[in-house]
């Protein structure tokens, strides 16, 4: 049976990043970075890219550029 791909919205990704940050605190970015490195090493480009996007969003959350739960505006 073939896997079905689901597309996440930017809002979904930020909510996921916010939940991940809340769950793992200061370690969240480190975990995401390690996932990027591991998936790249395994040749799993799509998975590495997903974790890279999550890592970028975790940086936005940590630097207070976005507020989880607030309306998101992409420019």
N, C-alpha and C positions, 0 to 999 in steps of 0.2 A: 504494500500500500504506500503510495507516494505521500510525502509530507505536504501539508497545506501551509502556505505562507500567510501570515497575518501582518498587515501594515499598521504600525502604531503612529498616532498623531504626535506632533511636537508636545502637546499637552500631556499625552500619555507618557511620553518619555520623561518629561520633567516630573510628573507625579511618581514614576518609578524611581527616578534619581533621588527625589525627596524622601521617599520611603526607605531607600537604600542608605541614605545619609543618616536618617533617624535611627535606623536599625544598627548601623556599624560605626556611627560617630566619626571621630578623627581618622579611623582606619579605612573608611569607605573609598577614598581616592586611591589609596595604596592597593586595595583589593581589585579595583577596576583596572588600574595600571597593570597589575600582574596578570589579570585575565587577558588584556590586550596582548601582552608579550607572549603568553602561553599559546593563545589561539593563533597568533601569527606564526609562531615556531611550528605549530602543527599543521600549517597550511589552511587554516580555517578563516579565510579572509572576511566572510560575512559576519561571523561571530566576533572576530577581532574588531571590526568596524562598529558593531553594536556597542561593545564595551568602550570603545574610543568615544563614541557619542555620549555615552553615559558619563564617562570621565570628564568631558568638557562641561556637561551640565552640572556635575558635582562641583566643579570649579566655580561656576556661576552662583551656585547656592552658597558655597563657602565664602565667597567674596561679597555676598549680599547684592549681586547684580539682579537676582530674581528673588522673589518671595514665594516659596511653595504655597500653593492654594490660591494665589492671586491670579488674575487674568493675565495671560501671556501675550505679549505683542512682539512679533518678529518683524524686524526692519530689513 
